[in-house]
Amino acid sequence: MMASELDALRTRLDILEAQHVVAVGLLHALLRDRPALRSDVDRIFEQTIAGLLGSETAFPDISVRAVEVMREQMFGKSGG
């Protein structure tokens, strides 16, 4: 890869990281005081993880771990 392509890729990753932080922060605030929403989001995470693990596409372990980390960040702890 050329230096300009690496710089463009780094910029895209920085943008995605910033978007992730904003999304996690917002959802964490929403989940804090809404038990029904918290339960729904937890169920979505469970379904997503199960889908990744059961997929014929063979997602790498890092993909599953990324979803688990996002879940932990949103809930402020491990799991629901």
C-alpha positions as CSV (number, residue, x, y, z in Angstrom):
1,M,0.0,0.0,0.0
2,M,1.1,3.5,-0.7
3,A,1.5,6.1,2.1
4,S,-1.6,8.0,0.9
5,E,-3.7,4.8,1.0
6,L,-2.5,4.0,4.5
7,D,-3.3,7.6,5.6
8,A,-6.8,7.3,4.1
9,L,-7.4,3.9,5.8
10,R,-6.2,5.3,9.2
11,T,-8.6,8.3,8.8
12,R,-11.5,5.9,8.0
13,L,-10.6,3.8,11.1
14,D,-10.4,7.0,13.3
15,I,-13.9,8.0,12.1
16,L,-15.3,4.6,12.8
17,E,-13.8,4.6,16.3
18,A,-15.3,8.0,17.0
19,Q,-18.7,6.9,15.8
20,H,-18.4,3.8,17.9
21,V,-17.7,5.8,21.0
22,V,-20.6,8.1,20.4
23,A,-23.0,5.2,19.8
24,V,-21.9,3.3,22.8
25,G,-22.1,6.3,25.0
26,L,-25.6,7.2,23.8
27,L,-26.9,3.7,24.2
28,H,-25.3,3.3,27.6
29,A,-27.2,6.4,28.8
30,L,-30.5,5.1,27.3
31,L,-30.1,1.6,28.8
32,R,-29.2,2.9,32.3
33,D,-32.8,3.8,33.2
34,R,-34.9,1.7,30.9
35,P,-35.1,-2.0,31.9
36,A,-37.3,-3.0,29.0
37,L,-35.0,-1.5,26.4
38,R,-32.0,-3.0,28.3
39,S,-33.6,-6.4,28.0
40,D,-34.4,-6.0,24.3
41,V,-30.8,-4.8,23.5
42,D,-29.3,-7.7,25.5
43,R,-31.5,-10.1,23.5
44,I,-30.2,-8.5,20.2
45,F,-26.6,-9.0,21.4
46,E,-27.4,-12.7,22.2
47,Q,-28.9,-13.2,18.8
48,T,-26.1,-11.5,17.0
49,I,-23.4,-13.5,18.8
50,A,-25.3,-16.8,18.2
51,G,-25.7,-15.8,14.5
52,L,-22.0,-15.2,14.2
53,L,-21.1,-18.4,15.9
54,G,-23.6,-20.4,13.9
55,S,-22.9,-18.9,10.5
56,E,-21.6,-20.9,7.6
57,T,-19.4,-17.9,6.8
58,A,-17.1,-18.8,9.7
59,F,-16.6,-15.4,11.2
60,P,-13.2,-15.0,13.0
61,D,-13.2,-15.1,16.8
62,I,-12.2,-11.4,16.8
63,S,-15.6,-10.6,15.3
64,V,-17.4,-12.3,18.1
65,R,-15.2,-10.7,20.7
66,A,-15.8,-7.3,19.1
67,V,-19.6,-7.7,19.6
68,E,-19.0,-8.9,23.2
69,V,-16.8,-5.9,24.0
70,M,-19.4,-3.5,22.6
71,R,-22.0,-5.2,24.7
72,E,-19.8,-4.8,27.8
73,Q,-19.2,-1.2,27.1
74,M,-22.9,-0.4,26.6
75,F,-24.0,-2.2,29.7
76,G,-21.1,-0.9,31.7
77,K,-20.1,-4.4,32.8
78,S,-19.8,-7.9,31.4
79,G,-23.1,-9.2,30.0
80,G,-26.7,-8.0,30.7
